[in-house]
Amino acid sequence: MSSPLLNAPRHITELLSKLHKLSLDQEAAISKTGKVFSSTVVGDLEDKLSSGDAKDEFDRLMADKFIALDEDKCQFTYQLITAMGATSIVEAGTSFGVSTIYLALAVAQTSIATGATGRIIATENEPRKAAAARKHWKQCGEQVENYIDLREGDILQTLKQDLPQVDLLLLDIWSALALPTLKTVLPKLRRGAVVLTDNTISGAEGYKDLLAYLRAPENGFHTVTLPFSNGFEMSVYLPQTERA
């Protein structure tokens, strides 16, 4: 069941419940632990294939899989955005657009209440997933669809153009891309911006470079691992000096 704190019409909460169930069922079919981590799956494939073939096989395996952000993490992110009054969000790794719905609902609330312009910049490299995400947002209606700018293709390229000042960055992508994505968005992070990264306990090995960067004091982040299943890193950007 979706949280009663989620301010959304019934057809959206019912859709979210359905999509979360589909995601969990798919992950259970792929992973013995019931949770898919890119670094673990790629590592298993590398034991059977060459390194290059393993990455290609991982991409093929994930091409039709949801692997959505856990429902409780989506609800937390929704509440955090609402509390921050955030209106400019970047989602790195949109997949089928489940978590994006929560982001859009939260930004819509603030935009309607304040008159500020709100936008979710969503990213997806797989065309089939992008098409499915658009379908889900259309089912939700204008309350969601109107707030999303979906950018298809290489995330390190699509986020280089027309990026506004960013209030929150959600990293839910292949772990090898996490740090390069953060560095791409970093020049646009406002002071006090939040970076959320999924699966930072169970996926710690894959995220080791990102976590080392976030935890190095000179990089300006104050970070904590929240006690959600498999870890959920919350990093607040508080550089000692403002960028010129």
Accessible surface in RSA format (square Angstrom, percent):
REM  Atomic radii and reference values for relative SASA: ProtOr
REM  Chains: A
REM  Algorithm: Lee & Richards
REM  Probe-radius: 1.40
REM  Slices: 20
REM RES _ NUM      All-atoms   Total-Side   Main-Chain    Non-polar    All polar
REM                ABS   REL    ABS   REL    ABS   REL    ABS   REL    ABS   REL
RES MET A   1   201.27 104.2 153.13 101.3  48.13 114.6 120.16 102.2  81.11 107.5
RES SER A   2    14.37  12.1   2.51   3.3  11.86  27.3   2.51   5.3  11.86  16.6
RES SER A   3    22.88  19.3  14.75  19.7   8.13  18.7  13.29  28.3   9.59  13.4
RES PRO A   4   135.39  98.7  97.67  89.0  37.72 137.1 110.48  91.2  24.91 154.8
RES LEU A   5   125.63  70.0 110.04  78.7  15.59  39.2 113.68  79.8  11.95  32.2
RES LEU A   6    11.36   6.3   0.88   0.6  10.48  26.3   1.03   0.7  10.33  27.8
RES ASN A   7    90.13  62.2  83.31  80.5   6.82  16.4  19.28  46.4  70.84  68.5
RES ALA A   8    22.24  20.4   0.00   0.0  22.24  50.6   2.97   4.2  19.27  51.0
RES PRO A   9    52.87  38.5  40.07  36.5  12.79  46.5  52.22  43.1   0.64   4.0
RES ARG A  10   184.63  77.5 174.69  89.1   9.93  23.7  66.08  90.3 118.55  71.8
RES HIS A  11    92.98  50.8  82.94  57.6  10.04  25.7  69.84  72.0  23.14  26.9
RES ILE A  12     0.05   0.0   0.05   0.0   0.00   0.0   0.05   0.0   0.00   0.0
RES THR A  13    29.08  20.7  28.40  28.8   0.68   1.6  18.23  24.5  10.86  16.4
RES GLU A  14    91.26  52.4  82.39  62.3   8.87  21.1  40.99  79.3  50.27  41.0
RES LEU A  15    16.06   8.9  11.43   8.2   4.64  11.7  15.47  10.9   0.59   1.6
RES LEU A  16     0.00   0.0   0.00   0.0   0.00   0.0   0.00   0.0   0.00   0.0
RES SER A  17    37.40  31.6  29.22  39.0   8.18  18.8  27.82  59.2   9.58  13.4
RES LYS A  18   126.53  61.7 117.57  72.1   8.97  21.3  72.51  65.3  54.02  57.5
RES LEU A  19     3.56   2.0   3.56   2.5   0.00   0.0   3.56   2.5   0.00   0.0
RES HIS A  20    10.08   5.5   9.78   6.8   0.29   0.7   5.69   5.9   4.39   5.1
RES LYS A  21   129.19  63.0 126.95  77.9   2.24   5.3  98.16  88.4  31.03  33.1
RES LEU A  22    71.71  39.9  71.48  51.1   0.23   0.6  71.48  50.2   0.23   0.6
RES SER A  23     2.85   2.4   2.85   3.8   0.00   0.0   2.43   5.2   0.42   0.6
RES LEU A  24   101.38  56.5  97.86  70.0   3.52   8.8  98.15  68.9   3.23   8.7
RES ASP A  25    71.26  49.9  61.59  61.3   9.67  22.9  27.60  64.9  43.66  43.5
RES GLN A  26    47.27  26.4  42.50  31.1   4.77  11.4  21.11  44.9  26.16  19.8
RES GLU A  27     0.49   0.3   0.49   0.4   0.00   0.0   0.00   0.0   0.49   0.4
RES ALA A  28    64.05  58.9  44.59  68.8  19.46  44.3  45.09  63.5  18.96  50.2
RES ALA A  29    91.92  84.5  47.71  73.6  44.21 100.6  59.20  83.4  32.72  86.7
RES ILE A  30    47.78  27.2  14.28  10.6  33.49  80.7  18.98  13.7  28.80  78.1
RES SER A  31    21.58  18.2  12.13  16.2   9.45  21.8  10.62  22.6  10.96  15.4
RES LYS A  32   219.26 107.0 173.94 106.7  45.32 107.9 125.82 113.3  93.43  99.5
RES THR A  33   109.91  78.2  73.47  74.5  36.44  86.8  81.58 109.6  28.32  42.8
RES GLY A  34    27.87  34.4   0.00   N/A  27.87  34.4  17.57  48.2  10.30  23.1
RES LYS A  35    18.78   9.2  17.06  10.5   1.72   4.1  15.46  13.9   3.32   3.5
RES VAL A  36     7.83   5.2   2.86   2.6   4.96  12.0   3.22   2.8   4.61  12.5
RES PHE A  37    23.69  11.9  19.35  12.0   4.34  11.3  22.79  13.8   0.90   2.6
RES SER A  38    17.58  14.9  10.48  14.0   7.10  16.4   7.19  15.3  10.39  14.6
RES SER A  39    35.76  30.2  20.93  27.9  14.83  34.2  20.46  43.6  15.29  21.4
RES THR A  40    70.73  50.3  61.83  62.7   8.89  21.2  53.92  72.4  16.81  25.4
RES VAL A  41    17.72  11.7  17.19  15.6   0.53   1.3  17.72  15.4   0.00   0.0
RES VAL A  42    14.51   9.5  14.51  13.1   0.00   0.0  14.51  12.6   0.00   0.0
RES GLY A  43    27.08  33.4   0.00   N/A  27.08  33.4  24.62  67.5   2.46   5.5
RES ASP A  44    77.10  54.0  75.46  75.1   1.64   3.9  20.62  48.5  56.48  56.3
RES LEU A  45    25.03  13.9  25.03  17.9   0.00   0.0  25.03  17.6   0.00   0.0
RES GLU A  46    75.70  43.5  59.73  45.2  15.97  38.0  13.54  26.2  62.16  50.8
RES ASP A  47   125.95  88.2  86.83  86.4  39.12  92.5  29.88  70.3  96.07  95.8
RES LYS A  48   164.65  80.3 128.11  78.6  36.53  87.0  83.90  75.5  80.75  86.0
RES LEU A  49    73.59  41.0  58.85  42.1  14.74  37.1  67.05  47.1   6.54  17.6
RES SER A  50    67.91  57.4  50.56  67.5  17.35  40.0  54.01 115.0  13.90  19.5
RES SER A  51    77.63  65.6  67.70  90.3   9.93  22.9  39.91  85.0  37.72  52.8
RES GLY A  52    48.17  59.4   0.00   N/A  48.17  59.4  40.21 110.3   7.96  17.8
RES ASP A  53    75.26  52.7  74.55  74.2   0.72   1.7  10.09  23.8  65.17  65.0
RES ALA A  54     0.00   0.0   0.00   0.0   0.00   0.0   0.00   0.0   0.00   0.0
RES LYS A  55    59.45  29.0  59.45  36.5   0.00   0.0  34.95  31.5  24.50  26.1
RES ASP A  56    72.61  50.9  70.43  70.1   2.18   5.2  10.38  24.4  62.23  62.1
RES GLU A  57    55.26  31.7  55.26  41.8   0.00   0.0   8.14  15.8  47.12  38.5
RES PHE A  58    15.59   7.8  15.59   9.7   0.00   0.0  15.59   9.4   0.00   0.0
RES ASP A  59    64.47  45.2  56.38  56.1   8.09  19.1  28.87  67.9  35.60  35.5
RES ARG A  60   151.76  63.7 133.64  68.1  18.12  43.1  74.19 101.4  77.57  47.0
RES LEU A  61    55.39  30.8  49.48  35.4   5.91  14.9  55.34  38.9   0.05   0.1
RES MET A  62    17.11   8.9  17.10  11.3   0.02   0.0  13.85  11.8   3.27   4.3
RES ALA A  63     7.90   7.3   5.20   8.0   2.70   6.1   7.68  10.8   0.22   0.6
RES ASP A  64    81.39  57.0  74.16  73.8   7.22  17.1  31.19  73.4  50.20  50.1
RES LYS A  65    38.08  18.6  38.08  23.4   0.00   0.0  22.25  20.0  15.82  16.9
RES PHE A  66    17.35   8.7  16.65  10.3   0.70   1.8  16.77  10.2   0.58   1.7
RES ILE A  67    38.99  22.2  31.74  23.6   7.26  17.5  31.74  22.9   7.26  19.7
RES ALA A  68    10.53   9.7   1.87   2.9   8.66  19.7   7.12  10.0   3.41   9.0
RES LEU A  69     2.21   1.2   0.60   0.4   1.62   4.1   1.07   0.8   1.14   3.1
RES ASP A  70    24.02  16.8  19.73  19.6   4.29  10.1  14.94  35.2   9.08   9.1
RES GLU A  71    43.22  24.8  38.25  28.9   4.98  11.8  16.28  31.5  26.94  22.0
RES ASP A  72    69.12  48.4  63.38  63.1   5.74  13.6  33.79  79.5  35.34  35.2
RES LYS A  73     0.18   0.1   0.18   0.1   0.00   0.0   0.18   0.2   0.00   0.0
RES CYS A  74     0.84   0.6   0.06   0.1   0.79   1.8   0.79   2.0   0.06   0.1
RES GLN A  75    37.55  21.0  36.98  27.0   0.57   1.4  11.21  23.9  26.34  20.0
RES PHE A  76    58.50  29.3  51.54  31.9   6.96  18.1  57.34  34.8   1.17   3.3
RES THR A  77     0.88   0.6   0.88   0.9   0.00   0.0   0.88   1.2   0.00   0.0
RES TYR A  78     4.09   1.9   4.09   2.3   0.00   0.0   3.69   2.8   0.40   0.5
RES GLN A  79    64.90  36.3  62.27  45.5   2.62   6.2  32.05  68.2  32.85  24.9
RES LEU A  80    24.44  13.6  20.48  14.7   3.96  10.0  23.99  16.8   0.45   1.2
RES ILE A  81     0.00   0.0   0.00   0.0   0.00   0.0   0.00   0.0   0.00   0.0
RES THR A  82    52.59  37.4  40.33  40.9  12.26  29.2  40.33  54.2  12.26  18.5
RES ALA A  83    89.65  82.4  46.80  72.2  42.85  97.5  59.26  83.4  30.39  80.5
RES MET A  84    52.29  27.1  18.69  12.4  33.60  80.0  28.28  24.0  24.01  31.8
RES GLY A  85    35.01  43.2   0.00   N/A  35.01  43.2  18.37  50.4  16.65  37.3
RES ALA A  86     1.29   1.2   0.00   0.0   1.29   2.9   1.29   1.8   0.00   0.0
RES THR A  87    24.27  17.3  23.29  23.6   0.98   2.3   3.11   4.2  21.16  32.0
RES SER A  88    15.82  13.4  15.80  21.1   0.02   0.0  14.19  30.2   1.63   2.3
RES ILE A  89     0.56   0.3   0.00   0.0   0.56   1.4   0.02   0.0   0.54   1.5
RES VAL A  90     0.33   0.2   0.33   0.3   0.00   0.0   0.33   0.3   0.00   0.0
RES GLU A  91     0.06   0.0   0.06   0.0   0.00   0.0   0.00   0.0   0.06   0.1
RES ALA A  92     0.00   0.0   0.00   0.0   0.00   0.0   0.00   0.0   0.00   0.0
RES GLY A  93    16.18  20.0   0.00   N/A  16.18  20.0  12.27  33.7   3.91   8.8
RES THR A  94     4.06   2.9   0.00   0.0   4.06   9.7   0.00   0.0   4.06   6.1
RES SER A  95    17.28  14.6  16.91  22.6   0.37   0.9  17.07  36.3   0.22   0.3
RES PHE A  96    23.61  11.8  23.03  14.3   0.58   1.5  23.03  14.0   0.58   1.7
RES GLY A  97     0.00   0.0   0.00   N/A   0.00   0.0   0.00   0.0   0.00   0.0
RES VAL A  98     3.12   2.1   1.72   1.6   1.39   3.4   1.72   1.5   1.39   3.8
RES SER A  99     7.45   6.3   6.45   8.6   1.01   2.3   1.43   3.0   6.02   8.4
RES THR A 100     0.00   0.0   0.00   0.0   0.00   0.0   0.00   0.0   0.00   0.0
RES ILE A 101     0.00   0.0   0.00   0.0   0.00   0.0   0.00   0.0   0.00   0.0
RES TYR A 102     0.70   0.3   0.70   0.4   0.00   0.0   0.70   0.5   0.00   0.0
RES LEU A 103     1.35   0.8   1.35   1.0   0.00   0.0   1.35   0.9   0.00   0.0
RES ALA A 104     0.00   0.0   0.00   0.0   0.00   0.0   0.00   0.0   0.00   0.0
RES LEU A 105     0.64   0.4   0.05   0.0   0.59   1.5   0.05   0.0   0.59   1.6
RES ALA A 106     0.00   0.0   0.00   0.0   0.00   0.0   0.00   0.0   0.00   0.0
RES VAL A 107     0.00   0.0   0.00   0.0   0.00   0.0   0.00   0.0   0.00   0.0
RES ALA A 108     1.64   1.5   1.64   2.5   0.00   0.0   1.64   2.3   0.00   0.0
RES GLN A 109    50.53  28.3  42.63  31.2   7.90  18.8  20.87  44.4  29.66  22.5
RES THR A 110    17.10  12.2  11.97  12.1   5.14  12.2  12.56  16.9   4.55   6.9
RES SER A 111     9.75   8.2   5.94   7.9   3.81   8.8   6.21  13.2   3.54   5.0
RES ILE A 112   134.18  76.4 105.89  78.9  28.28  68.2 113.58  81.8  20.60  55.9
RES ALA A 113    86.82  79.8  44.69  69.0  42.13  95.8  54.48  76.7  32.34  85.7
RES THR A 114    92.24  65.6  54.04  54.8  38.21  91.1  61.83  83.0  30.41  46.0
RES GLY A 115    68.55  84.5   0.00   N/A  68.55  84.5  36.15  99.2  32.40  72.6
RES ALA A 116    46.01  42.3  31.36  48.4  14.65  33.3  41.68  58.7   4.33  11.5
RES THR A 117   126.31  89.8 102.18 103.6  24.13  57.5  72.75  97.7  53.56  81.0
RES GLY A 118    10.53  13.0   0.00   N/A  10.53  13.0   0.05   0.1  10.48  23.5
RES ARG A 119    67.74  28.4  66.48  33.9   1.27   3.0  32.51  44.4  35.23  21.4
RES ILE A 120     0.00   0.0   0.00   0.0   0.00   0.0   0.00   0.0   0.00   0.0
RES ILE A 121     1.21   0.7   1.21   0.9   0.00   0.0   1.21   0.9   0.00   0.0
RES ALA A 122     0.00   0.0   0.00   0.0   0.00   0.0   0.00   0.0   0.00   0.0
RES THR A 123     2.31   1.6   1.93   2.0   0.38   0.9   1.26   1.7   1.04   1.6
RES GLU A 124    20.15  11.6  15.95  12.1   4.20  10.0   3.68   7.1  16.48  13.5
RES ASN A 125   105.83  73.0  90.91  87.9  14.93  35.9  25.47  61.3  80.37  77.7
RES GLU A 126    40.98  23.5  39.31  29.7   1.67   4.0  13.04  25.2  27.94  22.8
RES PRO A 127    88.76  64.7  83.78  76.4   4.98  18.1  84.44  69.7   4.32  26.9
RES ARG A 128   153.56  64.5 144.39  73.6   9.17  21.8  73.58 100.6  79.98  48.5
RES LYS A 129    20.50  10.0  20.50  12.6   0.00   0.0   1.54   1.4  18.96  20.2
RES ALA A 130     0.54   0.5   0.54   0.8   0.00   0.0   0.54   0.8   0.00   0.0
RES ALA A 131    61.96  57.0  50.94  78.6  11.01  25.0  55.49  78.1   6.46  17.1
RES ALA A 132    21.84  20.1  16.53  25.5   5.31  12.1  21.20  29.9   0.64   1.7
RES ALA A 133     0.00   0.0   0.00   0.0   0.00   0.0   0.00   0.0   0.00   0.0
RES ARG A 134   111.06  46.6 107.65  54.9   3.41   8.1  46.63  63.7  64.43  39.0
RES LYS A 135   139.57  68.1 133.02  81.6   6.55  15.6  80.82  72.7  58.74  62.6
RES HIS A 136    18.60  10.2  18.60  12.9   0.00   0.0   2.55   2.6  16.05  18.7
RES TRP A 137     7.42   3.0   7.42   3.6   0.00   0.0   7.42   4.0   0.00   0.0
RES LYS A 138   146.30  71.4 134.64  82.6  11.66  27.8  87.35  78.6  58.95  62.8
RES GLN A 139    89.86  50.2  67.88  49.6  21.98  52.3  35.95  76.5  53.91  40.9
RES CYS A 140     4.22   3.2   0.00   0.0   4.22   9.9   0.00   0.0   4.22   4.5
RES GLY A 141    23.71  29.2   0.00   N/A  23.71  29.2  23.71  65.1   0.00   0.0
RES GLU A 142   126.44  72.6 119.51  90.4   6.93  16.5  37.22  72.0  89.22  72.8
RES GLN A 143    67.10  37.5  55.66  40.7  11.44  27.2  28.24  60.1  38.86  29.5
RES VAL A 144     0.00   0.0   0.00   0.0   0.00   0.0   0.00   0.0   0.00   0.0
RES GLU A 145    68.91  39.6  60.34  45.7   8.57  20.4  20.97  40.6  47.93  39.1
RES ASN A 146   104.67  72.2  68.21  65.9  36.46  87.8  22.45  54.0  82.21  79.5
RES TYR A 147    41.31  19.3  39.04  22.2   2.26   5.9  22.24  16.7  19.06  23.5
RES ILE A 148    27.48  15.6   1.88   1.4  25.60  61.7   3.03   2.2  24.46  66.4
RES ASP A 149    40.95  28.7  35.40  35.2   5.55  13.1  17.20  40.5  23.75  23.7
RES LEU A 150    18.50  10.3   0.69   0.5  17.80  44.8   0.69   0.5  17.80  47.9
RES ARG A 151    29.50  12.4  24.38  12.4   5.12  12.2  22.68  31.0   6.82   4.1
RES GLU A 152    82.14  47.2  58.02  43.9  24.13  57.4  23.75  45.9  58.40  47.7
RES GLY A 153    25.51  31.5   0.00   N/A  25.51  31.5  23.16  63.6   2.35   5.3
RES ASP A 154    73.87  51.7  63.31  63.0  10.56  25.0  30.27  71.2  43.60  43.5
RES ILE A 155    13.90   7.9  12.29   9.2   1.61   3.9  12.29   8.9   1.61   4.4
RES LEU A 156    44.77  24.9  44.77  32.0   0.00   0.0  44.77  31.4   0.00   0.0
RES GLN A 157    98.18  54.9  92.95  67.9   5.24  12.5  36.51  77.7  61.67  46.8
RES THR A 158    28.02  19.9  17.14  17.4  10.87  25.9  25.49  34.2   2.52   3.8
RES LEU A 159     1.61   0.9   0.10   0.1   1.51   3.8   0.10   0.1   1.51   4.1
RES LYS A 160   124.63  60.8  93.53  57.4  31.10  74.0  57.41  51.7  67.22  71.6
RES GLN A 161   126.36  70.7 125.34  91.6   1.02   2.4  48.11 102.4  78.26  59.4
RES ASP A 162   107.56  75.3  83.22  82.8  24.34  57.6  38.87  91.5  68.69  68.5
RES LEU A 163    14.68   8.2   4.99   3.6   9.69  24.4   5.77   4.1   8.91  24.0
RES PRO A 164    44.13  32.2  31.52  28.7  12.61  45.8  43.60  36.0   0.53   3.3
RES GLN A 165   118.51  66.3 106.60  77.9  11.91  28.4  29.49  62.8  89.02  67.5
RES VAL A 166     0.00   0.0   0.00   0.0   0.00   0.0   0.00   0.0   0.00   0.0
RES ASP A 167    16.22  11.4  16.22  16.1   0.00   0.0   0.55   1.3  15.66  15.6
RES LEU A 168     0.00   0.0   0.00   0.0   0.00   0.0   0.00   0.0   0.00   0.0
RES LEU A 169     0.00   0.0   0.00   0.0   0.00   0.0   0.00   0.0   0.00   0.0
RES LEU A 170     0.11   0.1   0.11   0.1   0.00   0.0   0.11   0.1   0.00   0.0
RES LEU A 171     0.13   0.1   0.13   0.1   0.00   0.0   0.13   0.1   0.00   0.0
RES ASP A 172    32.92  23.1  20.50  20.4  12.42  29.4   1.04   2.4  31.88  31.8
RES ILE A 173    27.71  15.8  11.00   8.2  16.71  40.3  20.43  14.7   7.27  19.7
RES TRP A 174    72.56  29.1  62.46  30.2  10.11  23.7  61.52  32.8  11.04  17.9
RES SER A 175    12.89  10.9   7.81  10.4   5.08  11.7   3.90   8.3   8.99  12.6
RES ALA A 176    58.57  53.9  33.90  52.3  24.68  56.1  44.17  62.2  14.41  38.2
RES LEU A 177    55.92  31.1  55.92  40.0   0.00   0.0  55.92  39.3   0.00   0.0
RES ALA A 178     0.04   0.0   0.04   0.1   0.00   0.0   0.04   0.1   0.00   0.0
RES LEU A 179    29.36  16.3  28.88  20.7   0.48   1.2  28.88  20.3   0.48   1.3
RES PRO A 180    50.94  37.1  44.23  40.3   6.71  24.4  49.24  40.7   1.69  10.5
RES THR A 181     0.00   0.0   0.00   0.0   0.00   0.0   0.00   0.0   0.00   0.0
RES LEU A 182     0.00   0.0   0.00   0.0   0.00   0.0   0.00   0.0   0.00   0.0
RES LYS A 183   103.66  50.6  91.98  56.4  11.68  27.8  45.52  41.0  58.14  61.9
RES THR A 184    32.79  23.3  14.14  14.3  18.65  44.4  12.41  16.7  20.38  30.8
RES VAL A 185     0.00   0.0   0.00   0.0   0.00   0.0   0.00   0.0   0.00   0.0
RES LEU A 186    31.71  17.7  31.71  22.7   0.00   0.0  31.71  22.3   0.00   0.0
RES PRO A 187    84.11  61.3  68.90  62.8  15.21  55.3  70.40  58.1  13.71  85.2
RES LYS A 188    92.79  45.3  89.58  55.0   3.21   7.6  39.96  36.0  52.83  56.3
RES LEU A 189     0.71   0.4   0.00   0.0   0.71   1.8   0.06   0.0   0.65   1.8
RES ARG A 190    63.98  26.9  60.33  30.8   3.64   8.7  25.29  34.6  38.68  23.4
RES ARG A 191   111.66  46.9  93.78  47.8  17.89  42.6  30.69  41.9  80.98  49.1
RES GLY A 192    19.87  24.5   0.00   N/A  19.87  24.5  13.03  35.8   6.83  15.3
RES ALA A 193     0.00   0.0   0.00   0.0   0.00   0.0   0.00   0.0   0.00   0.0
RES VAL A 194     5.61   3.7   5.61   5.1   0.00   0.0   5.61   4.9   0.00   0.0
RES VAL A 195     0.00   0.0   0.00   0.0   0.00   0.0   0.00   0.0   0.00   0.0
RES LEU A 196     0.00   0.0   0.00   0.0   0.00   0.0   0.00   0.0   0.00   0.0
RES THR A 197     0.00   0.0   0.00   0.0   0.00   0.0   0.00   0.0   0.00   0.0
RES ASP A 198     2.80   2.0   2.80   2.8   0.00   0.0   0.30   0.7   2.50   2.5
RES ASN A 199    16.90  11.7  16.90  16.3   0.00   0.0   3.06   7.4  13.84  13.4
RES THR A 200     4.77   3.4   0.00   0.0   4.77  11.4   0.00   0.0   4.77   7.2
RES ILE A 201   103.19  58.7  89.92  67.0  13.27  32.0  92.65  66.7  10.54  28.6
RES SER A 202    51.74  43.7  20.94  27.9  30.80  70.9  15.46  32.9  36.28  50.8
RES GLY A 203     4.51   5.6   0.00   N/A   4.51   5.6   4.34  11.9   0.17   0.4
RES ALA A 204    42.12  38.7  39.21  60.5   2.92   6.6  39.33  55.4   2.79   7.4
RES GLU A 205   122.09  70.1 112.94  85.4   9.15  21.8  64.84 125.4  57.25  46.7
RES GLY A 206    23.41  28.9   0.00   N/A  23.41  28.9   9.17  25.2  14.24  31.9
RES TYR A 207    12.83   6.0  12.25   7.0   0.58   1.5   5.56   4.2   7.26   9.0
RES LYS A 208   118.05  57.6 111.70  68.5   6.35  15.1  69.23  62.3  48.82  52.0
RES ASP A 209    93.35  65.4  88.65  88.2   4.70  11.1  20.53  48.3  72.82  72.6
RES LEU A 210     2.50   1.4   1.45   1.0   1.05   2.6   1.45   1.0   1.05   2.8
RES LEU A 211     9.70   5.4   9.70   6.9   0.00   0.0   9.70   6.8   0.00   0.0
RES ALA A 212    66.12  60.8  50.03  77.2  16.09  36.6  59.82  84.2   6.30  16.7
RES TYR A 213    41.85  19.5  36.74  20.9   5.10  13.3  28.24  21.2  13.61  16.8
RES LEU A 214     0.00   0.0   0.00   0.0   0.00   0.0   0.00   0.0   0.00   0.0
RES ARG A 215   119.68  50.3  96.41  49.1  23.27  55.4  46.72  63.8  72.97  44.2
RES ALA A 216    22.08  20.3  17.15  26.5   4.93  11.2  21.99  31.0   0.09   0.2
RES PRO A 217   113.60  82.8  96.18  87.7  17.42  63.3 103.31  85.3  10.29  63.9
RES GLU A 218   144.63  83.0 103.46  78.3  41.17  98.0  67.86 131.3  76.77  62.7
RES ASN A 219    35.74  24.6  24.57  23.7  11.17  26.9   5.83  14.0  29.91  28.9
RES GLY A 220     7.56   9.3   0.00   N/A   7.56   9.3   7.56  20.8   0.00   0.0
RES PHE A 221    11.80   5.9   0.00   0.0  11.80  30.7   0.00   0.0  11.80  33.8
RES HIS A 222   113.67  62.1 103.80  72.1   9.87  25.3  69.12  71.2  44.55  51.8
RES THR A 223    39.38  28.0   8.61   8.7  30.78  73.3   9.51  12.8  29.87  45.2
RES VAL A 224    83.00  54.6  78.02  70.6   4.97  12.0  83.00  72.1   0.00   0.0
RES THR A 225    47.94  34.1  27.55  27.9  20.39  48.6  19.90  26.7  28.04  42.4
RES LEU A 226    27.31  15.2  27.03  19.3   0.28   0.7  27.21  19.1   0.09   0.2
RES PRO A 227   133.90  97.6  96.85  88.3  37.05 134.7 107.36  88.6  26.54 164.9
RES PHE A 228    43.41  21.7  33.69  20.9   9.73  25.3  38.03  23.1   5.39  15.4
RES SER A 229    73.16  61.8  54.69  73.0  18.48  42.6  43.71  93.1  29.45  41.3
RES ASN A 230    35.18  24.3  24.02  23.2  11.16  26.9   2.27   5.5  32.91  31.8
RES GLY A 231     0.00   0.0   0.00   N/A   0.00   0.0   0.00   0.0   0.00   0.0
RES PHE A 232     0.00   0.0   0.00   0.0   0.00   0.0   0.00   0.0   0.00   0.0
RES GLU A 233     1.02   0.6   1.02   0.8   0.00   0.0   0.00   0.0   1.02   0.8
RES MET A 234    36.79  19.0  36.24  24.0   0.54   1.3  28.75  24.4   8.03  10.6
RES SER A 235     0.00   0.0   0.00   0.0   0.00   0.0   0.00   0.0   0.00   0.0
RES VAL A 236    37.90  24.9  37.90  34.3   0.00   0.0  37.90  32.9   0.00   0.0
RES TYR A 237    12.71   5.9  12.71   7.2   0.00   0.0   1.01   0.8  11.70  14.4
RES LEU A 238    60.57  33.7  54.16  38.7   6.41  16.1  54.16  38.0   6.41  17.2
RES PRO A 239    16.78  12.2  16.08  14.7   0.70   2.5  16.78  13.9   0.00   0.0
RES GLN A 240   180.08 100.7 141.14 103.2  38.94  92.7  54.02 115.0 126.07  95.6
RES THR A 241   107.20  76.2  97.45  98.8   9.76  23.3  72.54  97.4  34.66  52.4
RES GLU A 242   123.17  70.7 100.19  75.8  22.99  54.7  59.63 115.3  63.54  51.9
RES ARG A 243   111.86  47.0  82.76  42.2  29.11  69.3  66.98  91.5  44.89  27.2
RES ALA A 244   152.94 140.6  71.55 110.4  81.39 185.1 111.67 157.3  41.28 109.3
END  Absolute sums over single chains surface
CHAIN  1 A    11392.8       9036.8       2356.0       6510.5       4882.3
END  Absolute sums over all chains
TOTAL         11392.8       9036.8       2356.0       6510.5       4882.3
